[in-house]
Amino acid sequence: MAEPITKQKIKQHGLPAKTMLLEYRIESILGAGGFGITYLARDTHLDKDVAIKEYLPLDLALRALDGSVVPVNTNTAFNYKSGLDQFLSEARTLARFTHPNIVRVSRYFEENGTAYMVMGYEEGTSLNRFLRKVTRVDERDLKAMVEPLLEGLQEVHGAGFLHRDIKPSNIFLRADGTPVLLDFGTARLAIRDSLHDAFAILTPGYAPVELYVRTGQQGPWTDIYSLAAVLYRAVVGENPPDALTRLRVDGVGKRLQSKRDRYSAQFLAAIQWGLALEEKRRPQNVTEWRSAIARGAQPQVAAATPRADVARESAEPGPATERKYLWMALGIVMFFVFVEGADIVRQRAARMPEPPAKALLAPPPASGGVEGIPSGGLTREEFERNLPHLAGKFSTVDTNGDGQISIGELRAYREREERQKAPAAVVK
């Protein structure tokens, strides 16, 4: 599982100022995420600023002393290479597009054991930062922002590609207010397929259910869900709940309807339509959804989502959706229930007449997880959040030093604890 990206970690692994990459001189770090760092650089040949994105998945690789990027160990080498290949593929894809609202890659190259994309640099800010500063965005302004993005997506989809990672931080607002769609998610999903970990890759609230499942049916409707989630964020003022949570309890429709004093019912219905949990109940292409947003009405071609269903879609998922995806949510719950349940068994065993050392933990489930979900292992943050009574003992429990707590390690720790307590219990 990926660890949080801190400023200290970015500074530690980022290229220092004045570093030369071919004819490009690094000036500063513009931003970073779990899979790359973006720099402000100077093209010394053309004497202009550019933005350069470096492939550097910090959960798989690190910066060596000579400036090169190397896998953390032999276990991550294959995963690192898979993501690198997809990063280059993404660069080649973006280089094909010339749409003003899709990020343009002018060049890409391999260096330092990794790869780089060279893009034009423009003044502005991310939509994520913009939304943190404002309390309300008018419907007219939101439509003006989303329309050019939909035009760009239509061109991307027409070429047979998907974005797969639309979210506020991947929408850049130029100084004149026009939006640009950044950072396609191809490389991330390639790494997810290698790591068997969807949660380290996807952005909760903005990823539809089908992205959590390898067999999920992806298409234009996948990007539509994510862009509808962006509009939800702007309208409601908070991130939408993640898709798996919505399978159990869904308040999206109610939250949207609470904003009818500020936004038209038709605009809210279009957002809710795009956020339908089941992919077949969403707009199937950008043309359908653009029409719904622009005219404030749902196209007749969307017979699978009648107007009456739009009003209740977010509050009441269809039975087909539950049958298809509910097992995923149950698998996640089972893992944490087992870990916490083991602790309850230990506590009860300590009160039994027999020495605590004889208490047995419940055996793990026959299947530790489901496809696309890890069968075990907690990061430090998850360990301390789910087992607060063991806070501060992460390093002690993590006997193999891999940065995760497996069920076996947790079992071994508790057995050691019980053995240490056993003599005291006998004396008593």
Secondary structure, 3 states (H helix, E strand, C coil): CCCCCCHHHHHHHCCCCCCEECCEEEEEEEEEECCEEEEEEEECCCCEEEEEEEECCCCCEEECCCCCEEECCHHHHHHHHHHHHHHHHHHHHHHHCCCCCECCEEEEEEECCEEEEEEECCCEEEHHHHHHHCCCCCHHHHHHHHHHHHHHHHHHHHCCCCCCCCCHHHEEEECCCCEEECCCCHHHHHHHHHHCCCCCCCCCCCCCHHHHCCCCCCCHHHHHHHHHHHHHHHHHCCCCCCHHHHHHCCCHHHHHHCCCCCCCHHHHHHHHHHCCCCHHHCCCCHHHHHHHHHHCCCCCCCCCCCHHHHHHCCCCCCHHHHHHHHHHHHHHHHHHHHHHHHHHHHHHHHCCCCCHHHCCCCCCCCCCCCCCCCCCCECHHHHHHHCHHHCCCHHHHCCCCCCCECHHHHHHHHHHHHHHHHHHHHHC
